[in-house]
Amino acid sequence: MATHVRKHCVAQRHPPLARAAKAPVQRILSEAEIRPDKIRYYLERRDPDFISKMKKVLVIYRKVALAAAEGVMNAEGKTVFTLTAYEKPGV
């Protein structure tokens, strides 16, 4: 890392770093809480049926929105309200 800093510092307008050794570079990274040695990543699982499932959900939301706009009543004449609950597996 220090070699890279020395090689590119002048072009990046930081000429004082031209003589930077390993310790100052580590101190700068530490103060900025930058950890190049620590890799952070996440695993993305792709559902092959996602598009078809998404379409079904969006159709349901659209039907609910249209029904709410029209004011849905049950057989006794009372207003029907729709409640949506979201589920996040693994949380």
Phi, psi and omega in degrees: 000316180298321178298317178297317179299312180298323183290324188249358187295321182294316179296333180265013176065041174228059185301332179299340180277003182297337180248019184294132176263183183298315185298313179297323179295317178297321180295317178299314180296320180295317179296327179273002182055043177257126182240084180294342180276349182254118182263128176246133179206170175223158180259126180254122177260124180258127179272121181296338180261015186302314183299313181293321177295319180298317180299318179298316180296317181294325176296318178298314179300319181295317179298318179296318180296317179294319180295319180295323180293329181275342182077085184281136179238147176272186184298330180274000180087011178270147180291137179260130177250146179249130179246131180249132176240134180260140179242131176239100181299140176085001180253000000 
